[in-house]
Every structure is written in C-alpha cells, then in structure tokens.
Amino acid sequence: MQNYQSILVPLDIYSEHKVVLQRALSLVQDPAQLSLIYVTFPNVYFESYGVGVGADYVNENRQNARETLLELAKQHHIPENQIYAPIGSPVEEIHELSKQINADLIVMGTHGQSGLRLLLGSTANGVLHGVKCDVLAIKI
C-alpha cells in the first residue's frame, strides 16, 4: 500500500464518525498527517416573500462542529491548524480543501445507500468523482 503523506478526513460528527477517524489514524505514522473537516450546509428556507437563511442555526452548527473537531484533534494529537469547519456544499468544500492541502488520500464514511439516495448521489460519490487523489470509503 502507498504511504500517504496528507490525508483529508471529512467527518459527519452527528453520525458514526469514530470508525472513520480510527481507520485514517491507522494509515499514518504521525497524526499530524491528518486534516479533519466538517462542512455545515447552509440552512435555506422558503417564505412567501422570498428565500431566507437561518444564520443563527448555521453559525451555531458550525461552532459546535468546530468544537467537536478540536476535541477530536486534541485527543489524537492532530494539529489545531488542520481543523476545518466551513459553511457550504460538502462536496465542493472537500474538493477545494483537498487541493489546498495537497491531499493524496481522502478517508470518509459512507452509508452505502441505495434507491433514491443512489440516484441523487451521495457526498462520498460526489467527492469520488471530482478529486485527483485516492478516496477510501469506510462503510458505516
């Protein structure tokens, strides 16, 4: 197996993220080779007079995610400056960050959905079809 130097680990902190992080940690000699990301999706809702964004909810979710990622980083000796909690499209943010940090592997969880979810595509599928590095999908 290739020795990966820069691994991006997108986590869903509201799901079973521990198995994904443990798998990523098992692939490196130094936890400093990992970068963690959780992407907060903008909360958009429709009103009779237009479109609104639940900014308070989005910012609170982002802050909670950042705190969770920081705690995980501290527990596993991942540098704090390698923690990312952007707001946006998960697929786009993961693609962009993988380029910025020059990731050579992305380790992420997948629920292996079928039916409508498969038709519409999942985050893991979207990530896989837009990056130039390897992707390891961990079945949750």
VOROLUM-170253 format. One line per 10 residues: for each residue x, z, y of N, C-alpha, C, O. Coordinates in nm, 2 decimals, m for minus. Layout:
REM residues N
X,Z,Y,X,Z,Y,X,Z,Y,X,Z,Y ~ ...
//
This chain:
REM residues 140
0.08,0.00,m0.12,0.00,0.00,0.00,0.09,0.00,0.12,0.19,0.06,0.13 ~ 0.04,m0.07,0.22,0.12,m0.08,0.35,0.12,0.06,0.42,0.03,0.14,0.41 ~ 0.23,0.08,0.48,0.25,0.21,0.56,0.19,0.18,0.70,0.25,0.10,0.78 ~ 0.08,0.24,0.73,0.02,0.22,0.86,0.07,0.32,0.96,0.10,0.43,0.93 ~ 0.09,0.27,1.08,0.15,0.35,1.19,0.06,0.40,1.29,0.08,0.50,1.35 ~ m0.05,0.32,1.32,m0.15,0.36,1.42,m0.29,0.34,1.36,m0.33,0.22,1.34 ~ m0.36,0.45,1.33,m0.49,0.44,1.26,m0.60,0.49,1.36,m0.59,0.60,1.41 ~ m0.70,0.41,1.38,m0.81,0.45,1.46,m0.92,0.50,1.37,m0.95,0.43,1.27 ~ m0.98,0.61,1.40,m1.08,0.67,1.31,m1.21,0.70,1.39,m1.22,0.80,1.46 ~ m1.30,0.60,1.39,m1.43,0.62,1.45,m1.51,0.72,1.37,m1.52,0.71,1.25
m1.56,0.82,1.43,m1.64,0.93,1.36,m1.78,0.94,1.42,m1.80,0.93,1.54 ~ m1.87,0.96,1.33,m2.01,1.00,1.37,m2.01,1.15,1.35,m2.03,1.20,1.24 ~ m2.00,1.22,1.46,m1.99,1.36,1.45,m2.12,1.43,1.41,m2.12,1.55,1.38 ~ m2.23,1.35,1.41,m2.36,1.40,1.37,m2.39,1.37,1.22,m2.50,1.38,1.18 ~ m2.29,1.32,1.15,m2.31,1.28,1.01,m2.20,1.34,0.93,m2.13,1.43,0.98 ~ m2.17,1.29,0.82,m2.07,1.34,0.73,m1.94,1.28,0.76,m1.88,1.20,0.69 ~ m1.88,1.33,0.87,m1.75,1.28,0.92,m1.63,1.34,0.85,m1.52,1.28,0.86 ~ m1.64,1.45,0.79,m1.52,1.52,0.73,m1.45,1.44,0.62,m1.33,1.43,0.62 ~ m1.53,1.37,0.54,m1.47,1.29,0.43,m1.39,1.17,0.49,m1.29,1.13,0.44 ~ m1.44,1.12,0.60,m1.37,1.00,0.67,m1.24,1.05,0.72,m1.13,0.99,0.70
m1.24,1.16,0.80,m1.12,1.22,0.86,m1.02,1.26,0.75,m0.90,1.23,0.76 ~ m1.06,1.32,0.64,m0.97,1.36,0.53,m0.91,1.24,0.47,m0.79,1.24,0.44 ~ m0.98,1.13,0.45,m0.92,1.01,0.40,m0.82,0.95,0.49,m0.71,0.91,0.45 ~ m0.85,0.95,0.62,m0.75,0.90,0.72,m0.62,0.98,0.72,m0.51,0.93,0.72 ~ m0.64,1.12,0.71,m0.53,1.21,0.71,m0.44,1.18,0.59,m0.32,1.20,0.59 ~ m0.50,1.15,0.48,m0.43,1.13,0.35,m0.34,1.00,0.36,m0.25,0.98,0.27 ~ m0.36,0.92,0.45,m0.29,0.79,0.46,m0.17,0.80,0.55,m0.09,0.70,0.56 ~ m0.15,0.91,0.62,m0.04,0.92,0.72,0.05,1.04,0.68,0.01,1.13,0.62 ~ 0.18,1.03,0.73,0.27,1.14,0.71,0.26,1.23,0.83,0.29,1.35,0.81 ~ 0.22,1.18,0.94,0.21,1.26,1.06,0.07,1.24,1.13,0.03,1.12,1.16
m0.01,1.34,1.15,m0.14,1.33,1.21,m0.14,1.27,1.34,m0.24,1.22,1.39 ~ m0.02,1.27,1.41,m0.01,1.20,1.54,m0.03,1.05,1.53,m0.03,0.98,1.63 ~ m0.03,1.00,1.41,m0.06,0.85,1.39,m0.20,0.82,1.40,m0.24,0.70,1.40 ~ m0.29,0.92,1.41,m0.43,0.90,1.42,m0.49,0.91,1.56,m0.44,0.99,1.64 ~ m0.59,0.83,1.59,m0.67,0.84,1.71,m0.81,0.85,1.67,m0.86,0.78,1.58 ~ m0.88,0.94,1.73,m1.02,0.97,1.70,m1.11,0.91,1.81,m1.08,0.93,1.93 ~ m1.23,0.86,1.77,m1.32,0.81,1.87,m1.46,0.83,1.82,m1.50,0.82,1.71 ~ m1.55,0.87,1.92,m1.69,0.88,1.90,m1.75,0.81,2.02,m1.72,0.84,2.13 ~ m1.84,0.71,2.00,m1.90,0.63,2.11,m2.04,0.68,2.13,m2.12,0.67,2.04 ~ m2.07,0.72,2.25,m2.20,0.76,2.29,m2.28,0.63,2.33,m2.23,0.57,2.43
m2.38,0.60,2.27,m2.46,0.49,2.30,m2.55,0.52,2.43,m2.61,0.63,2.43 ~ m2.55,0.43,2.53,m2.63,0.46,2.65,m2.78,0.48,2.61,m2.83,0.40,2.54 ~ m2.84,0.58,2.66,m2.98,0.61,2.63,m3.06,0.53,2.74,m3.07,0.56,2.85 ~ m3.12,0.42,2.69,m3.21,0.34,2.78,m3.35,0.35,2.73,m3.38,0.34,2.62 ~ m3.44,0.37,2.83,m3.58,0.38,2.80,m3.66,0.29,2.90,m3.61,0.26,3.01 ~ m3.77,0.25,2.86,m3.85,0.16,2.94,m3.97,0.23,3.00,m4.04,0.30,2.93 ~ m3.99,0.21,3.13,m4.10,0.27,3.20,m4.19,0.15,3.26,m4.15,0.04,3.25 ~ m4.31,0.19,3.30,m4.39,0.08,3.35,m4.34,0.02,3.48,m4.38,m0.09,3.52 ~ m4.24,0.09,3.55,m4.18,0.03,3.67,m4.04,m0.02,3.65,m3.97,m0.05,3.75 ~ m3.99,m0.02,3.53,m3.86,m0.07,3.51,m3.79,0.00,3.40,m3.85,0.07,3.32
m3.66,m0.01,3.39,m3.58,0.05,3.29,m3.50,0.17,3.35,m3.45,0.16,3.46 ~ m3.50,0.27,3.27,m3.43,0.39,3.32,m3.32,0.43,3.21,m3.33,0.39,3.10 ~ m3.23,0.51,3.26,m3.13,0.56,3.17,m3.13,0.71,3.18,m3.12,0.77,3.28 ~ m3.13,0.78,3.06,m3.13,0.92,3.05,m2.99,0.97,3.07,m2.92,1.01,2.98 ~ m2.93,0.97,3.20,m2.80,1.00,3.22,m2.76,1.14,3.18,m2.65,1.16,3.13 ~ m2.85,1.24,3.20,m2.82,1.38,3.16,m2.79,1.38,3.01,m2.70,1.45,2.97 ~ m2.88,1.32,2.94,m2.87,1.33,2.79,m2.74,1.26,2.75,m2.67,1.31,2.66 ~ m2.71,1.14,2.80,m2.59,1.07,2.77,m2.47,1.15,2.80,m2.38,1.16,2.71 ~ m2.46,1.20,2.92,m2.34,1.28,2.95,m2.33,1.41,2.87,m2.21,1.44,2.83 ~ m2.44,1.47,2.84,m2.43,1.59,2.75,m2.38,1.55,2.61,m2.30,1.62,2.55
m2.44,1.44,2.56,m2.40,1.40,2.43,m2.25,1.36,2.42,m2.18,1.40,2.33 ~ m2.20,1.30,2.53,m2.06,1.26,2.54,m1.97,1.38,2.54,m1.87,1.39,2.48 ~ m2.01,1.48,2.62,m1.94,1.61,2.64,m1.93,1.68,2.50,m1.83,1.73,2.46 ~ m2.04,1.69,2.44,m2.05,1.76,2.30,m1.96,1.68,2.20,m1.89,1.75,2.13 ~ m1.96,1.55,2.21,m1.88,1.47,2.12,m1.73,1.50,2.15,m1.65,1.52,2.06 ~ m1.70,1.50,2.27,m1.56,1.52,2.31,m1.51,1.66,2.27,m1.40,1.67,2.22 ~ m1.59,1.76,2.28,m1.55,1.90,2.24,m1.53,1.90,2.09,m1.44,1.97,2.04 ~ m1.62,1.84,2.02,m1.61,1.83,1.87,m1.48,1.76,1.83,m1.41,1.81,1.74 ~ m1.45,1.65,1.89,m1.33,1.57,1.86,m1.21,1.65,1.89,m1.11,1.65,1.82 ~ m1.21,1.72,2.01,m1.10,1.81,2.04,m1.07,1.92,1.94,m0.96,1.95,1.91
m1.18,1.98,1.90,m1.17,2.08,1.79,m1.11,2.03,1.66,m1.02,2.09,1.60 ~ m1.16,1.91,1.62,m1.10,1.85,1.50,m0.96,1.81,1.52,m0.87,1.83,1.43 ~ m0.92,1.76,1.64,m0.78,1.73,1.67,m0.69,1.85,1.66,m0.59,1.85,1.60 ~ m0.74,1.96,1.72,m0.66,2.08,1.72,m0.64,2.13,1.57,m0.53,2.17,1.54 ~ m0.75,2.13,1.49,m0.74,2.18,1.35,m0.64,2.10,1.27,m0.57,2.15,1.18 ~ m0.63,1.97,1.31,m0.55,1.88,1.22,m0.42,1.83,1.29,m0.35,1.74,1.24 ~ m0.39,1.89,1.41,m0.26,1.85,1.48,m0.26,1.71,1.53,m0.15,1.65,1.53 ~ m0.37,1.66,1.57,m0.38,1.53,1.63,m0.37,1.55,1.78,m0.44,1.63,1.84 ~ m0.28,1.47,1.85,m0.26,1.49,2.00,m0.39,1.47,2.08,m0.47,1.38,2.05 ~ m0.41,1.56,2.17,m0.53,1.56,2.25,m0.55,1.42,2.33,m0.66,1.38,2.35
m0.44,1.36,2.37,m0.45,1.23,2.44,m0.49,1.12,2.35,m0.49,1.00,2.39 ~ m0.51,1.14,2.22,m0.56,1.04,2.13,m0.70,1.06,2.08,m0.74,1.02,1.97 ~ m0.77,1.13,2.17,m0.92,1.16,2.15,m0.99,1.07,2.25,m0.96,1.08,2.37 ~ m1.09,1.00,2.21,m1.17,0.91,2.29,m1.32,0.93,2.27,m1.36,0.94,2.16 ~ m1.39,0.94,2.38,m1.54,0.96,2.37,m1.60,0.87,2.48,m1.66,0.93,2.57 ~ m1.59,0.74,2.47,m1.65,0.65,2.57,m1.81,0.64,2.55,m1.86,0.68,2.45 ~ m1.87,0.59,2.65,m2.01,0.55,2.65,m2.02,0.40,2.64,m1.96,0.33,2.73 ~ m2.10,0.35,2.55,m2.11,0.20,2.54,m2.16,0.16,2.40,m2.21,0.24,2.33 ~ m2.13,0.04,2.37,m2.16,m0.02,2.24,m2.05,0.03,2.14,m1.94,0.00,2.17 ~ m2.09,0.09,2.04,m1.99,0.14,1.94,m1.89,0.03,1.89,m1.77,0.04,1.89
m1.95,m0.09,1.86,m1.87,m0.20,1.81,m1.77,m0.24,1.91,m1.65,m0.26,1.89 ~ m1.82,m0.27,2.03,m1.73,m0.31,2.14,m1.62,m0.21,2.18,m1.51,m0.25,2.20 ~ m1.66,m0.09,2.19,m1.57,0.02,2.23,m1.46,0.03,2.12,m1.34,0.05,2.15 ~ m1.50,0.03,1.99,m1.40,0.04,1.88,m1.31,m0.08,1.89,m1.18,m0.07,1.87 ~ m1.36,m0.20,1.91,m1.27,m0.32,1.92,m1.17,m0.31,2.03,m1.05,m0.33,2.01 ~ m1.22,m0.27,2.14,m1.14,m0.26,2.26,m1.03,m0.15,2.24,m0.91,m0.18,2.27 ~ m1.06,m0.04,2.19,m0.96,0.07,2.17,m0.86,0.03,2.07,m0.74,0.06,2.08 ~ m0.91,m0.04,1.96,m0.81,m0.08,1.86,m0.71,m0.17,1.92,m0.59,m0.17,1.87 ~ m0.74,m0.26,2.01,m0.65,m0.34,2.08,m0.55,m0.26,2.17,m0.43,m0.28,2.17 ~ m0.61,m0.17,2.24,m0.53,m0.09,2.34,m0.43,0.00,2.27,m0.31,0.01,2.32
m0.46,0.06,2.16,m0.36,0.14,2.09,m0.28,0.07,1.98,m0.20,0.13,1.91 ~ m0.31,m0.06,1.97,m0.24,m0.14,1.87,m0.26,m0.09,1.73,m0.16,m0.08,1.66 ~ m0.38,m0.06,1.70,m0.41,0.00,1.57,m0.39,m0.11,1.46,m0.41,m0.23,1.47 ~ m0.33,m0.06,1.35,m0.31,m0.15,1.23,m0.40,m0.12,1.12,m0.40,m0.19,1.02 ~ m0.49,m0.01,1.14,m0.59,0.02,1.04,m0.70,0.09,1.11,m0.68,0.18,1.20 ~ m0.83,0.06,1.08,m0.94,0.14,1.12,m1.00,0.20,1.00,m1.03,0.13,0.90 ~ m1.02,0.33,1.00,m1.09,0.40,0.88,m1.22,0.46,0.93,m1.22,0.54,1.03 ~ m1.33,0.41,0.87,m1.46,0.45,0.92,m1.56,0.47,0.80,m1.54,0.41,0.70 ~ m1.66,0.55,0.83,m1.76,0.57,0.73,m1.87,0.46,0.73,m1.89,0.40,0.83 ~ m1.93,0.44,0.61,m2.04,0.35,0.60,m2.14,0.41,0.51,m2.11,0.47,0.40
m2.27,0.40,0.54,m2.37,0.45,0.45,m2.42,0.34,0.35,m2.50,0.37,0.26 ~ m2.36,0.22,0.36,m2.40,0.12,0.26,m2.55,0.08,0.26,m2.61,0.07,0.16 ~ m2.60,0.07,0.38,m2.74,0.04,0.40,m2.78,m0.10,0.34,m2.69,m0.18,0.33 ~ m2.90,m0.12,0.31,m2.95,m0.25,0.27,m3.08,m0.28,0.34,m3.12,m0.21,0.43 ~ m3.13,m0.39,0.30,m3.26,m0.43,0.36,m3.25,m0.46,0.51,m3.16,m0.54,0.55 ~ m3.33,m0.41,0.59,m3.34,m0.43,0.74,m3.20,m0.40,0.80,m3.16,m0.47,0.89 ~ m3.14,m0.29,0.77,m3.01,m0.25,0.82,m2.91,m0.35,0.79,m2.83,m0.39,0.88 ~ m2.91,m0.41,0.67,m2.81,m0.51,0.63,m2.84,m0.63,0.72,m2.74,m0.70,0.76 ~ m2.96,m0.67,0.73,m3.00,m0.79,0.81,m2.95,m0.78,0.95,m2.89,m0.87,1.01 ~ m2.97,m0.66,1.01,m2.94,m0.65,1.15,m2.79,m0.62,1.17,m2.73,m0.64,1.28
m2.72,m0.57,1.07,m2.58,m0.54,1.07,m2.56,m0.40,1.11,m2.64,m0.34,1.18 ~ m2.45,m0.34,1.06,m2.42,m0.20,1.09,m2.30,m0.20,1.18,m2.23,m0.30,1.20 ~ m2.26,m0.08,1.22,m2.14,m0.06,1.30,m2.02,m0.11,1.22,m1.93,m0.18,1.27 ~ m2.01,m0.06,1.10,m1.90,m0.10,1.02,m1.89,m0.25,1.00,m1.78,m0.30,1.01 ~ m2.00,m0.32,0.98,m2.00,m0.46,0.96,m1.95,m0.53,1.09,m1.87,m0.62,1.09 ~ m2.00,m0.48,1.21,m1.97,m0.53,1.34,m1.82,m0.52,1.37,m1.75,m0.61,1.42 ~ m1.77,m0.40,1.33,m1.62,m0.37,1.35,m1.54,m0.47,1.27,m1.44,m0.53,1.31 ~ m1.58,m0.48,1.14,m1.50,m0.56,1.05,m1.49,m0.70,1.09,m1.39,m0.77,1.07 ~ m1.59,m0.76,1.15,m1.59,m0.90,1.19,m1.55,m0.92,1.33,m1.59,m1.02,1.40 ~ m1.46,m0.84,1.38,m1.41,m0.86,1.52,m1.27,m0.80,1.55,m1.23,m0.81,1.66
m1.21,m0.75,1.44,m1.08,m0.69,1.46,m0.97,m0.77,1.39,m1.00,m0.84,1.29 ~ m0.85,m0.76,1.43,m0.74,m0.83,1.37,m0.66,m0.74,1.27,m0.57,m0.78,1.21 ~ m0.70,m0.61,1.26,m0.63,m0.52,1.17,m0.72,m0.49,1.05,m0.83,m0.54,1.04 ~ m0.66,m0.42,0.96,m0.73,m0.38,0.84,m0.84,m0.28,0.87,m0.83,m0.20,0.96 ~ m0.95,m0.28,0.79,m1.05,m0.19,0.80,m1.08,m0.12,0.66,m1.10,m0.20,0.56 ~ m1.08,0.01,0.66,m1.11,0.08,0.54,m1.24,0.15,0.56,m1.26,0.24,0.64 ~ m1.34,0.10,0.48,m1.48,0.16,0.49,m1.49,0.27,0.38,m1.48,0.24,0.26 ~ m1.52,0.39,0.42,m1.54,0.50,0.33,m1.69,0.52,0.31,m1.77,0.55,0.40 ~ m1.73,0.50,0.19,m1.87,0.52,0.15,m1.91,0.66,0.16,m1.85,0.75,0.10 ~ m2.01,0.69,0.24,m2.06,0.82,0.26,m2.19,0.84,0.18,m2.25,0.95,0.18
//
